[in-house]
């Protein structure tokens, strides 16, 4: 098989590797599409993020979809030719978190394209992938590009779930990269009355308007534009991991408003007096659980039309160009690789 392997910052190579052999319960997928995620970009640009560093060559990628090419004899849930989205997470199912129904917090999680463990968990940017049949979610829609959005959309759906009911709520989304944009789409599907989205560049805001945002604000061009919304909104999804976005967004919430922190960044000072006196709720959101299947169903049925998020496709042999374009927020939202 051919795979896209990261060796260090900006050291991306196409390599030939052994595909492996099917074991019980497994299938062989011919990967057709894979989306470049923010974590992939961190590995490419910096060799990792925070304390997580590449210590050995690693196949990147976890937003993947393709077609079933072979199945083990005991697999009955799939057939050759099925188009599937592949769930990149493999919780152990045995630890305390898994047994509590919190598999996204599995202490033994294996997640495609992650250097958090040693040896690293190899990713899905390859033309052939052997995985467990339980990781595959079949779809009637024969569009691998659309199905490869299931993983980031599942992240957005989990964030919306963490907020509770959005029915008739006024919602703020700060930071409109791919995840923020998909949070807008998820909030619209979950009955938000009004969705306001902010960013510091105008290009992503044009995309989120196609996904359901009622109003968009370029806060770099209009830094005081949220002042008029002080105390008027119900829920904020903070997707930028930016300290200023967190604080200015918090000011827009009415008493007992809810903040869902989706973006991952550094430490941010918390205004404890505001949190306490206004009875604000601060909730984290990390990856996803059963939302992956929902994401596939929504995309497959056409209820979630997310195609405007995809900026461009590159063949896997031109992976470096794909990663360079994906690094430019003004030029691209979601860049995908075609295998």
C-alpha positions in Angstrom: 0.0 0.0 0.0 1.0 3.7 -0.3 0.8 5.9 2.7 1.4 9.6 3.7 4.0 9.5 6.4 5.3 12.4 8.6 8.9 12.2 9.8 9.2 15.6 11.3 8.2 19.2 10.7 7.5 19.7 7.0 9.0 16.3 6.3 6.1 14.5 4.6 6.8 11.4 2.4 4.8 9.0 0.3 6.0 5.5 1.2 5.2 2.0 0.2 4.3 -0.3 3.2 2.9 -3.7 3.8 -0.9 -3.8 3.9 -1.1 -6.6 6.4 -3.5 -9.6 6.6 -7.1 -9.7 7.6 -7.9 -11.1 11.0 -11.3 -12.2 12.4 -13.8 -9.3 12.5 -11.8 -7.2 10.1 -12.2 -5.6 6.7 -10.0 -4.2 4.0 -11.0 -0.7 2.9 -9.8 1.0 -0.2 -9.6 4.6 1.0 -11.0 7.1 -1.5 -11.0 10.4 0.5 -9.3 11.9 3.6 -9.7 15.3 5.1 -6.7 17.3 6.6 -7.5 18.2 10.2 -6.0 20.8 12.5 -4.0 18.1 14.4 -2.5 16.9 11.0 -1.4 20.4 10.4 0.2 20.7 13.8 2.2 17.5 13.1 3.2 18.9 9.6 4.1 22.4 10.7 5.6 21.8 14.1 6.1 18.1 14.6 3.3 18.0 17.2 1.5 20.2 19.7 2.1 20.9 23.3 3.9 17.9 24.9 2.8 15.6 22.1 5.7 15.1 19.6 6.4 12.8 16.7 9.0 10.3 18.0 8.8 7.9 15.1 7.5 8.0 11.5 3.7 8.1 11.5 0.9 7.8 8.9 -1.3 10.9 9.3 -5.0 11.2 8.9 -8.3 10.3 10.6 -11.1 11.8 8.5 -11.5 9.0 6.0 -14.0 7.2 3.9 -13.7 4.5 1.2 -15.1 1.3 -0.2 -15.0 -2.2 1.3 -12.7 -4.4 -0.8 -12.4 -7.6 1.3 -14.1 -9.0 4.5 -13.1 -11.6 7.0 -15.3 -14.8 6.9 -17.0 -13.9 10.2 -18.1 -10.4 9.1 -21.8 -10.2 8.4 -22.5 -6.5 8.7 -20.7 -5.4 5.6 -20.3 -6.6 2.0 -17.7 -6.0 -0.7 -18.5 -2.8 -2.5 -20.1 -1.0 0.4 -19.1 2.7 0.8 -18.2 3.4 4.4 -17.1 6.2 6.7 -14.4 4.9 9.0 -14.5 5.8 12.7 -10.9 6.5 13.7 -11.4 5.9 17.4 -10.9 2.4 19.0 -11.8 2.6 22.7 -10.8 -0.5 24.7 -14.4 -1.1 26.0 -13.0 -2.4 29.3 -11.7 0.6 31.3 -13.7 2.5 33.9 -14.5 5.3 31.4 -15.7 2.9 28.8 -17.9 1.0 31.3 -19.4 4.3 32.3 -20.4 5.1 28.7 -17.7 7.7 28.3 -15.7 5.9 25.6 -14.3 9.2 24.2 -12.4 9.4 27.5 -11.1 5.8 27.3 -7.8 5.6 29.1 -6.5 3.1 26.5 -7.9 4.9 23.4 -6.3 4.2 20.1 -7.0 7.0 17.7 -5.8 7.1 14.1 -2.8 9.4 13.3 -2.0 10.2 17.0 1.4 10.5 18.5 0.0 10.6 22.1 1.0 6.9 22.5 4.3 5.1 21.9 4.4 3.3 19.5 2.3 5.9 17.7 -1.1 5.0 16.3 -0.8 4.9 12.6 -3.4 6.9 10.7 -5.7 6.5 7.7 -4.0 8.5 4.9 -3.2 5.4 2.9 -4.8 3.8 -0.1 -5.6 0.5 1.7 -6.6 0.2 5.4 -7.4 -2.9 7.5 -9.7 -2.1 10.4 -12.4 -3.6 12.5 -15.7 -4.0 10.8 -17.3 -2.2 13.8 -15.4 1.0 12.8 -17.2 1.1 9.5 -20.5 2.9 8.9 -22.0 2.0 5.5 -23.9 4.6 3.5 -26.1 4.6 0.4 -24.5 7.7 -0.8 -21.5 6.8 -3.0 -19.6 10.0 -2.2 -16.5 9.4 -0.2 -15.7 13.1 0.0 -18.9 13.9 1.8 -18.6 10.9 4.1 -15.0 11.9 5.1 -16.7 14.9 6.8 -18.4 12.5 9.3 -15.6 12.6 11.8 -15.3 16.4 12.2 -19.1 16.6 12.0 -19.3 14.1 14.9 -17.1 16.4 16.9 -19.5 19.3 16.3 -22.6 17.1 17.1 -20.9 16.1 20.4 -20.3 19.8 21.2 -23.9 20.6 20.6 -25.0 17.7 22.8 -22.8 19.1 25.6 -24.9 22.3 25.5 -28.2 20.6 26.1 -31.3 21.6 24.1 -30.8 24.5 21.6 -34.4 24.7 20.7 -35.3 28.4 20.3 -31.9 29.5 21.7 -29.7 32.3 20.5 -26.3 30.9 19.8 -22.8 32.4 19.4 -20.0 30.5 17.6 -16.5 32.0 18.0 -13.9 30.8 15.6 -15.1 29.5 12.2 -12.5 27.0 11.1 -13.9 23.6 10.0 -15.1 22.6 13.5 -16.7 26.0 14.2 -18.4 25.9 10.8 -19.7 22.4 11.5 -20.9 23.5 14.9 -23.0 26.1 13.1 -24.5 23.4 10.9 -25.2 21.2 13.9 -26.8 24.0 15.9 -29.1 24.8 13.0 -30.2 21.1 12.8 -30.8 21.2 16.6 -33.3 24.0 16.5 -31.3 27.1 17.4 -33.4 30.3 16.8 -30.5 32.5 15.8 -26.8 31.7 15.1 -24.2 34.4 15.2 -20.7 33.4 14.1 -17.4 35.4 14.5 -13.9 35.1 13.1 -10.9 37.3 12.5 -10.8 36.8 8.7 -13.8 37.2 6.3 -13.3 34.1 4.1 -14.5 31.5 6.6 -17.5 33.6 7.5 -18.7 33.4 3.9 -18.7 29.6 4.2 -20.6 29.5 7.5 -23.4 31.6 6.1 -24.0 28.7 3.7 -24.1 26.3 6.6 -26.8 28.1 8.6 -25.3 31.2 10.3 -27.9 34.0 10.5 -25.3 36.7 11.1 -21.5 36.8 10.8 -19.1 39.2 12.3 -15.4 39.9 11.4 -14.2 40.9 14.9 -10.8 42.0 13.6 -12.5 44.5 11.3 -15.2 45.4 13.9 -13.6 44.7 17.4 -16.5 46.2 19.4 -19.3 44.6 17.4 -20.3 42.2 20.1 -20.9 45.0 22.7 -24.5 45.4 21.5 -25.2 41.7 22.3 -24.1 41.9 25.9 -26.4 39.8 28.1 -28.7 38.7 25.2 -27.5 35.3 24.1 -28.1 31.8 25.5 -25.2 29.6 24.4 -21.6 30.2 23.3 -19.5 27.6 21.4 -15.9 28.7 21.8 -14.1 27.1 18.9 -11.1 29.4 18.4 -9.1 28.7 21.6 -8.5 32.4 21.7 -8.5 34.2 25.1 -10.1 37.4 23.8 -12.8 35.4 22.0 -13.6 33.6 25.2 -13.9 36.8 27.3 -15.9 38.9 24.8 -18.1 36.0 24.0 -18.8 35.4 27.7 -20.1 39.0 27.9 -22.8 38.3 25.4 -24.4 35.6 27.6 -27.5 36.2 29.7 -27.5 34.9 33.3 -27.4 31.0 33.4 -25.9 31.0 29.9 -23.8 28.1 28.8 -20.3 28.1 27.4 -19.1 25.0 25.6 -15.3 25.1 25.1 -14.5 23.2 21.9 -11.2 24.8 20.8 -8.0 23.4 22.2 -5.4 25.9 23.2 -3.4 27.2 26.2 -4.5 28.2 29.6 -7.0 31.1 29.8 -7.6 33.1 33.0 -11.2 32.7 34.2 -13.2 35.6 35.5 -14.5 33.7 38.5 -16.7 36.6 39.7 -18.6 36.6 36.4 -19.0 32.9 36.3 -20.4 32.8 39.8 -22.5 36.0 39.9 -24.2 35.4 36.5 -24.4 31.6 37.2 -22.7 30.7 33.9 -22.0 27.1 33.1 -18.6 26.2 31.5 -18.5 22.8 29.8 -15.8 21.1 27.9 -16.3 19.0 24.7 -13.8 16.4 23.5 -14.0 14.3 20.4 -17.2 12.3 20.1 -18.9 9.0 21.0 -22.0 7.7 19.4 -22.4 10.9 17.4 -20.2 9.4 14.6 -23.1 7.2 13.5 -25.5 10.1 13.6 -23.1 12.2 11.5 -23.0 9.5 8.8 -26.8 9.2 8.9 -27.3 13.0 8.5 -24.9 13.3 5.7 -26.1 10.1 3.9 -29.8 11.2 4.1 -29.0 14.7 2.8 -30.3 16.4 5.9 -26.7 17.7 6.5 -25.4 19.2 3.3 -21.8 20.2 4.1 -20.1 20.2 0.7 -19.4 24.0 0.8 -16.9 23.3 3.5 -14.6 21.5 1.1 -12.2 23.9 -0.6 -10.2 21.6 -2.8 -9.1 18.0 -3.5 -5.5 16.9 -4.1 -4.2 13.5 -5.2 -2.2 11.8 -2.5 1.0 12.2 -4.4 0.6 16.0 -4.1 0.1 15.8 -0.3 2.7 18.6 0.4 0.7 21.0 -1.7 -2.5 20.0 0.0 -1.0 20.6 3.5 0.4 24.0 2.4 -3.0 25.1 1.1 -4.7 23.8 4.2 -2.4 25.9 6.3 -3.8 29.1 4.8 -7.1 30.0 6.5 -7.8 32.7 3.9 -7.4 30.3 1.0 -9.0 27.1 2.3 -11.4 25.7 4.8 -11.3 21.9 4.4 -8.7 20.4 2.1 -9.1 16.7 1.2 -6.8 14.1 -0.3 -8.0 11.7 -3.0 -6.5 8.2 -2.8 
